[in-house]
Amino acid sequence: MSGKSKSRSSGRESAQTSRGKRRARSAPAHVGSNREDARPPNAGSFPSPLRFIDLFCGIGEFRIAFERAGAQCVFSSDWDKFSRQTYAANFGETPHGDIHSVAVADIPKFDILCGGFPCQPFSLAGVSKKNSLGRKHGFAD
């Protein structure tokens, strides 16, 4: 019986060691990195780093995610005054205003276009306001 016990024990130890190795793996260099030259391993022949524009940027949620993945923001825009102030406090640059007032030639070349989904027609505050005014909300907005 002691022989069986030992083989089971050694089997468990190797499984634990194997699991330990998987847990000990570090994340790829581009994950969570603020390095400008960090790129995903599958980036292929894209320029380094990937360049993106942040339209309807709000306070910068897309920017945070894309910069952590190694991309570079080259342009941002939002019409909301308070969102622009918060974005400026978060990133040290004020987004351009209403995208309709920006000439296409003034938007730098980019690889990825990020665009924030309009949350107001779906938020509790937005729906309550629309209901009180007798207006449509959600996808009907």
Contact map, one row per residue, 1 for C-alpha under 8 A:
111110000000000000000000000000000000000000000000000000000000000000000000000000000000000000000000000000000000000000000000000000000000000000000
111111000000000000000000000000000000000000000000000000000000000000000000000000000000000000000000000000000000000000000000000000000000000000000
111111100000000000000000000000000000000000000000000000000000000000000000000000000000000000000000000000000000000000000000000000000000000000000
111111110000000000000000000000000000000000000000000000000000000000000000000000000000000000000000000000000000000000000000000000000000000000000
111111111000000000000000000000000000000000000000000000000000000000000000000000000000000000000000000000000000000000000000000000000000000000000
011111111100000000000000000000000000000000000000000000000000000000000000000000000000000000000000000000000000000000000000000000000000000000000
001111111110000000000000000000000000000000000000000000000000000000000000000000000000000000000000000000000000000000000000000000000000000000000
000111111111000000000000000000000000000000000000000000000000000000000000000000000000000000000000000000000000000000000000000000000000000000000
000011111111100000000000000000000000000000000000000000000000000000000000000000000000000000000000000000000000000000000000000000000000000000000
000001111111110000000000000000000000000000000000000000000000000000000000000000000000000000000000000000000000000000000000000000000000000000000
000000111111111000000000000000000000000000000000000000000000000000000000000000000000000000000000000000000000000000000000000000000000000000000
000000011111111100000000000000000000000000000000000000000000000000000000000000000000000000000000000000000000000000000000000000000000000000000
000000001111111110000000000000000000000000000000000000000000000000000000000000000000000000000000000000000000000000000000000000000000000000000
000000000111111111000000000000000000000000000000000000000000000000000000000000000000000000000000000000000000000000000000000000000000000000000
000000000011111111100000000000000000000000000000000000000000000000000000000000000000000000000000000000000000000000000000000000000000000000000
000000000001111111110000000000000000000000000000000000000000000000000000000000000000000000000000000000000000000000000000000000000000000000000
000000000000111111111000000000000000000000000000000000000000000000000000000000000000000000000000000000000000000000000000000000000000000000000
000000000000011111111100000000000000000000000000000000000000000000000000000000000000000000000000000000000000000000000000000000000000000000000
000000000000001111111110000000000000000000000000000000000000000000000000000000000000000000000000000000000000000000000000000000000000000000000
000000000000000111111111000000000000000000000000000000000000000000000000000000000000000000000000000000000000000000000000000000000000000000000
000000000000000011111111100000000000000000000000000000000000000000000000000000000000000000000000000000000000000000000000000000000000000000000
000000000000000001111111100000000000000000000000000000000000000000000000000000000000000000000000000000000000000000000000000000000000000000000
000000000000000000111111100000000000000000000000000000000000000000000000000000000000000000000000000000000000000000000000000000000000000000000
000000000000000000011111110000000000000000000000000000000000000000000000000000000000000000000000000000000000000000000000000000000000000000000
000000000000000000001111111000000000000000000000000000000000000000000000000000000000000000000000000000000000000000000000000000000000000000000
000000000000000000000001111100000000000000000000000000000000000000000000000000000000000000000000000000000000000000000000000000000000000000000
000000000000000000000000111110100000000000000000000000000000000000000000000000000000000000000000000000000000000000000000000000000000000000000
000000000000000000000000011111100000000100000000000000000000000000000000000000000000000000000000000000000000000000000000000000000000000000000
000000000000000000000000001111111000011000000000000000000000000000000000000000000000000000000000000000000000000000000000000000000000000000000
000000000000000000000000000111111010011100000000000000000000000000011100000000000000000000000000000000000000000000000000000000000000000000000
000000000000000000000000001111111000000100000000000000000000000000011100000000000000000000000000000000000000000000000000000000000000000000000
000000000000000000000000000011111100000000000000000000000000000000011000000000000000000000000000000000000000000000000000000000000000000000000
000000000000000000000000000011111110010000000000000000000000000000011100000000000000000000000000000000000000000000000000000000000000000000000
000000000000000000000000000000011111010000000000000000000000000000110100000000000000000000000000000000000000000000000000000000000000000000000
000000000000000000000000000001001111110000000000000000000000000000000100000000000000000000000000000000000000000000000000000000000000000000000
000000000000000000000000000000000111110000000000100000000000000000000111000000000000000000000000000000000000000000000000000000000000000000000
000000000000000000000000000000000011111000000001100000000000000000000100000000000000000000000000000000000000000000000000000000000000000000000
000000000000000000000000000011001111111100000000100000000000000000001100000000000000000000000000000000000000000000000000000000000000000000000
000000000000000000000000000011000000111110100001100000000000000000001110000000000000000000000000000000000000000000000000000000000000000000000
000000000000000000000000000101100000011111100000000000000000000000001100000000000000000000000000000000000000000000000000000000000000000000000
000000000000000000000000000000000000001111110000000000000000000000000000000000000000000000000000000000000000000000000000000000000000000000000
000000000000000000000000000000000000000111110000000000000000000000000000000000000000000000000000000000000000000000000000000000000000000000000
000000000000000000000000000000000000001111111100000000000000000000000000000000000000000000000000000000000000000000000000000000000000000000000
000000000000000000000000000000000000000011111100000000000000000000000000000000000000000000000000000000000000000000000000000000000000000000000
000000000000000000000000000000000000000000111110000000000000000000000000000000000000000000000000000000000000000000000000000000000000000000000
000000000000000000000000000000000000000000111111110000000000000000000000000000000000000000000000000000000000000000000000000000000000000000000
000000000000000000000000000000000000000000001111110000000000000000000000000000000000000000000000000000000000000000000000000000000000000000000
000000000000000000000000000000000000101000000111110000000000000000000000000000000000000000000000000000000000000000000000000000000000000000000
000000000000000000000000000000000001111000000111111000000000000000000111000000000000000000000000000000000000000000000000000000000000000000000
000000000000000000000000000000000000000000000111111100000000000000000111000000000000000000000000000000000000011100000000000000000000000000000
000000000000000000000000000000000000000000000000111110000000000000000011110000000000000000000000000000000000111100000000000000000000000000000
000000000000000000000000000000000000000000000000011111000000000000000011111000000000000000000000000000000000011111000000000000000000000000000
000000000000000000000000000000000000000000000000001111100000000000000000111100000000000000000000000000000000010111000000000000000000000000000
000000000000000000000000000000000000000000000000000111111000011000000000101110000000000000000000000000000000000011110000000000000000000000000
000000000000000000000000000000000000000000000000000011111000000000000000001111000000000000000000001000000000000011110000000000000000000000000
000000000000000000000000000000000000000000000000000001111100000000000000000111100000000000000000000000000000000000111000000000000000000000000
000000000000000000000000000000000000000000000000000001111111111000000000000111000000000000000010000000000000000000110000000000000000000000000
000000000000000000000000000000000000000000000000000000011111100000000000000001010011001000000000000000000000000000010000000000000000000000000
000000000000000000000000000000000000000000000000000000001111100000000000000000000011011001000000000000000000000000000000000000000000000000000
000000000000000000000000000000000000000000000000000000001111111100000000000000000000001001000000000000000000000000000000000000000000000000000
000000000000000000000000000000000000000000000000000000001111111110000000000000000000000000000000000000000000000000000000000000000000000000000
000000000000000000000000000000000000000000000000000001001001111111000000000000000000000000000000000000000000000001010000000000000000000000000
000000000000000000000000000000000000000000000000000001001001111111100000100000000000000000000000000000000000000000000000000000000000000000000
000000000000000000000000000000000000000000000000000000000001111111110000000000000000000000000000000000000000000000000000000000000000000000000
000000000000000000000000000000000000000000000000000000000000111111111000000000000000000000000000000000000000000000000000000000000000000000000
000000000000000000000000000000000000000000000000000000000000011111111111000000000000000000000000000000000000000000000000000000000000000000000
000000000000000000000000000000000100000000000000000000000000001111111111100000000000000000000000000000000000000000000000000000000000000000000
000000000000000000000000000001111100000000000000000000000000000111111110000000000000000000000000000000000000000000000000000000000000000000000
000000000000000000000000000001111000011100000000000000000000000011111110000000000000000000000000000000000000000000000000000000000000000000000
000000000000000000000000000001101111111100000000110000000000000001111111000000000000000000000000000000000000000000000000000000000000000000000
000000000000000000000000000000000001001000000000111100000000000001111111100000000000000000000000000000000000000000000000000000000000000000000
000000000000000000000000000000000001000000000000111100000000000001100111110000000000000000000000000000000000000000000000000000000000000000000
000000000000000000000000000000000000000000000000001111000000001000100011111100000000000000000000000000000000000000000000000000000000000000000
000000000000000000000000000000000000000000000000001110000000000000000001111100000000000000000000000000000001010000000000000000000000000000000
000000000000000000000000000000000000000000000000000111100000000000000000111110000000000000000010000000000011000000000000000000000000000000000
000000000000000000000000000000000000000000000000000011111000000000000000111111000000000000000011000000000000000000000000000000000000000000000
000000000000000000000000000000000000000000000000000001111000000000000000001111100000000000000011111000000000000000000000000000000000000000000
000000000000000000000000000000000000000000000000000000111100000000000000000111111011000000000011111000000000000000000000000000000000000000000
000000000000000000000000000000000000000000000000000000010000000000000000000011111001000000000001111000000000000000000000000000000000000000000
000000000000000000000000000000000000000000000000000000000100000000000000000001111111000000000000100000000000000000000000000000000000000000000
000000000000000000000000000000000000000000000000000000000000000000000000000001111111100000000000000000000000000000000000000000000000000000000
000000000000000000000000000000000000000000000000000000000000000000000000000000011111110000000000000000000000000000000000000000000000000000000
000000000000000000000000000000000000000000000000000000000110000000000000000001011111111000000000000000000000000000000000000000000000000000000
000000000000000000000000000000000000000000000000000000000110000000000000000001111111111100000110000000000000000000000000000000000000000000000
000000000000000000000000000000000000000000000000000000000000000000000000000000001111111110000100000000000000000000000000000000000000000000000
000000000000000000000000000000000000000000000000000000000010000000000000000000000111111111000000000000000000000000000000000000000000000000000
000000000000000000000000000000000000000000000000000000000111000000000000000000000011111111111110000000000000000000000000000000000000000000000
000000000000000000000000000000000000000000000000000000000000000000000000000000000001111111111110000000000000000000000000000000000000000000000
000000000000000000000000000000000000000000000000000000000000000000000000000000000000111111111000000000000000000000000000000000000000000000000
000000000000000000000000000000000000000000000000000000000011000000000000000000000000011111110000000000000000000000000000000000000000000000000
000000000000000000000000000000000000000000000000000000000000000000000000000000000000001111111000000000000000000000000000000000000000000000000
000000000000000000000000000000000000000000000000000000000000000000000000000000000000001111111100000000000000000000000000000000000000000000000
000000000000000000000000000000000000000000000000000000000000000000000000000000000000001110111110000000000000000000000000000000000000000000000
000000000000000000000000000000000000000000000000000000000000000000000000000000000001101100011111000000000000000000000000000000000000000000000
000000000000000000000000000000000000000000000000000000001000000000000000001111000001001100001111100000000000000000000000000000000000000000000
000000000000000000000000000000000000000000000000000000000000000000000000000111100000000000000111111001000000000000000000000000000000000000000
000000000000000000000000000000000000000000000000000000000000000000000000000011110000000000000011111011000000000000000000000000000000000000000
000000000000000000000000000000000000000000000000000000000000000000000000000011100000000000000001111111000000000000000000000000000000000000000
000000000000000000000000000000000000000000000000000000100000000000000000000011100000000000000001111111000000000000000000000000000000000000000
000000000000000000000000000000000000000000000000000000000000000000000000000000000000000000000000011111100000000000000000000000000000000000000
000000000000000000000000000000000000000000000000000000000000000000000000000000000000000000000000111111100000000000000000000000000000000000000
000000000000000000000000000000000000000000000000000000000000000000000000000000000000000000000001111111110110000000000000000000000000000000000
000000000000000000000000000000000000000000000000000000000000000000000000000000000000000000000000000111111110000000000000000000000000000000000
000000000000000000000000000000000000000000000000000000000000000000000000000000000000000000000000000001111110000000000000000000000000000000000
000000000000000000000000000000000000000000000000000000000000000000000000000000000000000000000000000000111111000000000000000000000000000000000
000000000000000000000000000000000000000000000000000000000000000000000000000000000000000000000000000001111111000000000000000000000000000000000
000000000000000000000000000000000000000000000000000000000000000000000000001000000000000000000000000001111111100000000000000000000000000000000
000000000000000000000000000000000000000000000000000000000000000000000000011000000000000000000000000000001111110000000000000000000000000000000
000000000000000000000000000000000000000000000000001000000000000000000000000000000000000000000000000000000011111000000000000000000000000000000
000000000000000000000000000000000000000000000000011110000000000000000000010000000000000000000000000000000001111110000000000000000000000000000
000000000000000000000000000000000000000000000000011100000000000000000000000000000000000000000000000000000000111110000000000000000000000000000
000000000000000000000000000000000000000000000000011110000000000000000000000000000000000000000000000000000000011111000000000000000000000000000
000000000000000000000000000000000000000000000000000111100000000000000000000000000000000000000000000000000000011111100000000000000000000000000
000000000000000000000000000000000000000000000000000111100000010000000000000000000000000000000000000000000000000111110000000000000000000000000
000000000000000000000000000000000000000000000000000001111000000000000000000000000000000000000000000000000000000011111000000000000000000000000
000000000000000000000000000000000000000000000000000001111100010000000000000000000000000000000000000000000000000001111100000000000000000000000
000000000000000000000000000000000000000000000000000000010000000000000000000000000000000000000000000000000000000000111110000000000000000000000
000000000000000000000000000000000000000000000000000000000000000000000000000000000000000000000000000000000000000000011111100000000000000000000
000000000000000000000000000000000000000000000000000000000000000000000000000000000000000000000000000000000000000000001111111000000000000000000
000000000000000000000000000000000000000000000000000000000000000000000000000000000000000000000000000000000000000000000111111011100000000000000
000000000000000000000000000000000000000000000000000000000000000000000000000000000000000000000000000000000000000000000111111001100100000011101
000000000000000000000000000000000000000000000000000000000000000000000000000000000000000000000000000000000000000000000011111101100000000011000
000000000000000000000000000000000000000000000000000000000000000000000000000000000000000000000000000000000000000000000011111111100000000000000
000000000000000000000000000000000000000000000000000000000000000000000000000000000000000000000000000000000000000000000000011111110000000000000
000000000000000000000000000000000000000000000000000000000000000000000000000000000000000000000000000000000000000000000001001111111000000000000
000000000000000000000000000000000000000000000000000000000000000000000000000000000000000000000000000000000000000000000001111111111100000010000
000000000000000000000000000000000000000000000000000000000000000000000000000000000000000000000000000000000000000000000001111111111110000011000
000000000000000000000000000000000000000000000000000000000000000000000000000000000000000000000000000000000000000000000000000111111111000000000
000000000000000000000000000000000000000000000000000000000000000000000000000000000000000000000000000000000000000000000000000011111111100000000
000000000000000000000000000000000000000000000000000000000000000000000000000000000000000000000000000000000000000000000000100001111111111110000
000000000000000000000000000000000000000000000000000000000000000000000000000000000000000000000000000000000000000000000000000000111111111110000
000000000000000000000000000000000000000000000000000000000000000000000000000000000000000000000000000000000000000000000000000000011111111000000
000000000000000000000000000000000000000000000000000000000000000000000000000000000000000000000000000000000000000000000000000000001111111000000
000000000000000000000000000000000000000000000000000000000000000000000000000000000000000000000000000000000000000000000000000000000111111100000
000000000000000000000000000000000000000000000000000000000000000000000000000000000000000000000000000000000000000000000000000000000111111110001
000000000000000000000000000000000000000000000000000000000000000000000000000000000000000000000000000000000000000000000000000000000110011111011
000000000000000000000000000000000000000000000000000000000000000000000000000000000000000000000000000000000000000000000000110001100110001111111
000000000000000000000000000000000000000000000000000000000000000000000000000000000000000000000000000000000000000000000000110000100000000111111
000000000000000000000000000000000000000000000000000000000000000000000000000000000000000000000000000000000000000000000000100000000000000011111
000000000000000000000000000000000000000000000000000000000000000000000000000000000000000000000000000000000000000000000000000000000000000111111
000000000000000000000000000000000000000000000000000000000000000000000000000000000000000000000000000000000000000000000000100000000000001111111
